Every structure is written in structure tokens, then in C-alpha cells.
Amino acid sequence: MIRWVLVVLLALILIDGLSPWLRRLGVGKLPGDLAFTFMGREWRLPLTSTLILSGVCALIAKFL
């Protein structure tokens, strides 16, 4: 259980560090990605981008 928590934590840190670079590539700005402001903070829900990145990761994992 602790191993999964560490993996998720490391993945979130990695994604947070790569988010400016990914935004320049258009990830997070696709149709289906939601962005709204709530309580003075901007919130993003990149639904379409998540599906596309998951598909790419699955293809890479399948061929390796």
C-alpha cells in the first residue's frame, strides 16, 4: 500500500514539474478539457488530455 502511495506522489510531482512544458504543447487546451475559477483559484480538469496521454503510454508499454 505504501508503495502505491509513493508511486502516485512521485507521478504527481513529475506531472506538476512538466505541466508548463506540456501546456506549450497544447496538453490541457484540447476540446473536453475543463478550466474554471472557484474561490479565487483556477482549476483545470484535463479529461481529453488524460485519455490521449493514457493511450500513448499504453502503446509505449505494449511495444516495450
Order of alpha helices (4+ residues) and beta strands (2+ residues): alpha-beta-beta-alpha
